[in-house]
Amino acid sequence: MRIEFTGRREVVAAARVAFEANVDGKDVWCSVSLDALNDHFGNGGPSAHDLVGTFEANRAQIEKATQRVLEKNGGQSVELETRDFDKTGP
């Protein structure tokens, strides 16, 4: 399975950062929760600025966890939660 991250990302209403991956030529939106950003990456607050800053500072680790889940679920959309980082660490 070929997975590439496009660099596109947005903060969405449910206090998540959404970001795009391309899986075998298909665009797939993924996201990481505020709780996961707080628990594993030391996020400082719920503002869009805080969320995006924490996401960008930890993008490589978030994408690694996302890739693991995408490979496991056959390339379907991913909504990362705290539990998704328990195995990979921050």
N, C-alpha and C positions, 0 to 999 in steps of 0.2 A: 504494500500500500504506500503510495507516495503522498506525503503530507508536507505542505508548505504554508507558512503563515504570511499573510499579505501585508500586515502592518496596519490595516484599518482597525479602528476601535472606537467605541462610544460608551458613555455612561448611560445606562437605561434606568427607567423609573423605579425599578425594584432594588435600588442600591446595588447594582451589578455593573461591571465593566464588560461590555460585549466586544468581541474581536472576531475577525474572520480568518478562517483557514481554507486552504484549497486542498481537497482530498480527491486524488485521482481525477483532476480536472473539474471537480464540482465545488462551488463555493459553499462553505458550511459556517454558519454563525455559531460561536461558542461564547461562554461567559464565565466570569468568576464572581463569586458573591462577596458582599461587604464583610461577612463573617470570616471567610477564608482570608481576605486581605488583612483583616484585623488580627486574626489568630496566628497566621504564619508569616506575615510580612511587616508587621508593626504599623499598619495604616493609622494615620493620625486623626481621621474624622470622616464624616459622611458627605462632605462637599464633593462636587465633580472634580475640582482641582486636586483634592486629597486622593481620591480614588484613582484618577489617571496617573498622578505622580507615583503612587505606590505600584500600580500596574507596570508602568514603564521601568521603574527601578528594578523590578523583579520579573520582567517579561520572559527571560530565558527559562527560569524555573517554572513559571506558569505554563509556558508553551511545552515544556518537557512533560508536565503532568497531563496537559491536554492531549498531547500526542499519544501517551500511554492509554488514555481513555478512548480516544478515537480508534486506535488499533484494536482495542478490546470490543468496541461496540459496532465495528464495521463501518466507521466513518460518518456516523450520525451526529447531529448537533449535541454539544456537550454543555452542561451547566455545572461547573466546578463548585464544590462545597468544601468545607473544612476537611471532611473525611477523605477527600481525594488527595490531600497533601500529607496525610498521616503516614503513608508508606514512603513518600519521596523526601519528606522533610522540607524546610524552607530553602 
